[in-house]
Amino acid sequence: MEFTVDVYTILVYTVSVKNITFSADEDLIERAREVARTQNKTLNVAFREWLSSYAGREANVERYLALMERLAHFETGGPYSRDEMNER
């Protein structure tokens, strides 16, 4: 009798999370759950993604403004007409 053993390495990452409670209209919560379900996510996962995006908005604006400042010296020669912008 032969036995084979497959060895797998399982890495588990843990992150400390804090529970928060919000209140919202029951219908809104159900519609949000349905949207999350169509994306193969839980409402909890979808909310965490939104929260991360929301918290990063200010940093995104600051990065955008810094980029625009670095690019300010470029002269495009515009403004261009619609036809000029669509030329290939």
ZIFEN-V532745 format. One record per pair of residues at least 6 apart in sequence whose C-alpha atoms are under 7 Angstrom apart, sorted by the first residue. I is the first residue (numbers start at 1). J is the second residue. If there is no record, write none. Layout:
I|J ; I|J
This chain:
32|43 ; 33|43 ; 36|42 ; 36|43 ; 36|46
